């Protein structure tokens, strides 16, 4: 018998304001009662298979369109001419992903690995003689930006511009739009103008960089327009900056609690790919994402009426003991699961920059483990508010044996 989700007797859960441990504890409570729970604006799922199924069902659309209902109307109006690929659905979304995909291959990320190692070592050099570093400001924040500049073919001297634009644009996720609106708008307009000038230059002088690759991308005569290229470049900035900054800080903060794993990674850098996946599974910088039913959708004998909001808990999926034995155990030697960790998402909105982010983390972590032995903290870690969309340490004061 098929029942409307609105008519089900469901446990209730409100994640807003909860830290990770509190959220997981509440998820584990409701897991025993139901595969789905009611929340203030809709419903949430947290079992791995349900999270993956919802994210892969194309009838569930990205909830970014809700931004206008959260006081972001002016921003969305400015972007209406060329909506973000993050908010697109259907054939237009598929077209842009298909055109852009060749520029985001593992091979494309791999060619930047030597540069990644150079950047991480250069950032670390001033601090290793002292045996102290505040990792967020001194290393995590600046690390992805020179790599994005290199990827796009932007001059290295402009990395501070990109860093500030990224910081200000990502304020859109902080739920304080009234105070942040001017900075978000200004950063977006400046970035648009910068990228438009780069596009005009690359059309006449293509180079070995991502922007030239996207300009040249073609399928049956179809190419991206200038407005689409600008939007895709901003998507690269989003995929390659704030998520990587926060995920690297999350991973290192996690290793401070597991010194044996840190030492193991230093001794065996080949564990880096597993260390990245396990860190993202255990302490992901992106803890959830939301979808909206674009029509009446039946799933597990339950109908989600059109317009129903369904939040998918990536944290809950990553702690599903049907997928990972002893999920609360952090172990970088854990045998890879046949099911990937979910912090990058799933389905048509799977993180476009996943290959780049993986490469950045795989190069950074073993270098840090080798050059910062006996890792500890000299002050308590300060975490960002749990309401922040892309989350991690605000301050990560580390101590280690100097070299």
C-alpha positions, 0 to 999 in steps of 0.5 A: 500500500502506497502512503503519502510521506505527510501521513506517516507517523515518523520520528522527528529530528532537527539538525540545525545548531547541532554539532557533528557528535550531537547530530550523529547521536540523534541519527542513531536514535531515530535509525532504530525507529525508521529509515526516514524522519521528519524535520522542520522544513521537510524530511531527512534520510540517513541510511547509505542506500536511501541517501544514494537513491535520493541523490541519484533520482533525477526527479529530485532536484537540487534545493539551491533554488530555495535560496530565494526563499532564504533572503537571497533574492537579489543574488539569484536575480543577478544570476538568472541570466546564467544559472549555476550548474549546481542549480540546473536540472534536466537536459541543460545540466547534462549538456554542460556536464558533458561538455565540461567533463573532459576538462575534469579528468583524473589525468587533468588533476594529475598534471598538477601534482608536482605543483601541489607538492611545491605549494604545500612545501613552500607554505610549510617551510617557514614553520617547521623550524619553530614546531608550531603552525596555525594550520587554517590561516597559514596553510589550509586557506592559501593552499588551493588558490595557487593551484586553481590559478595554475589550473585556470591559467591565471597569473600566480600574482593574482592568487590573493584576489582569487582567495578573497573572491572565494571567501566572500562568495562562499558567505552565501552558505553562512545563512547571514545574507542580510549582512553578507550581501554586499560582499557576495555581490561585489566579489561575484561581479569582480570575478565575472569581469576578471574571467570574462577578460581571461576568456577573451584572451584565451580565445585568441591565444589558447594555452595548456590550461582548464579555461582553454580546454573548456573554450575548446570543448565541443560536441556536434558543433555545440560549445559553451557560451561566454556566460556559461564559461564564466559560470563554470569557472566560478563552479571550479572555484567553488569545487576547488577552494572552500571544500578543499580548505575545510576538508584538509583542516578536518583531516589534520584535526582528526589525525591529532586524535589518532597519532598512530595513524599519523605516524603510519601515513608518514612511514607509508605515503602510499596510504594517502588515497585510503587516508583521504577517503577515510578522513572524508568518510569519518569527518567530512566538510560537507555534512548534508545536501537537500533535494526537492521533489519535482513531481509526485515521487514514489519510493519504498511505497511512500509518495513524496508529493511535488515540492517536498523537501528531502535532506540527505545526511551525508554524515549518516550515510558515511556512518552506516554500519551496513557499509563500513564495519565499526564505522566509528573506528578511524582506520586509514588501513581500512579495506576500501568499500565497494561503496564510496564515501558520500562526502562528494555526493552522488548522482548528477550533482556529484562534485565536479572537482572531486578528482582535483580535491582528491589529488590535493589532499593526497599530495598534502597529507603525507607531506604534512605527516612527514614534516610534522612528526609527533603532531599535537595541539598547543591550544584547543581547536576552534570549530566553525559554527555547525550552521555553516554549510561547508564546515571545518576548524576555524583555528587549528593550532598545531605543535610538532617536533621541529626540523 
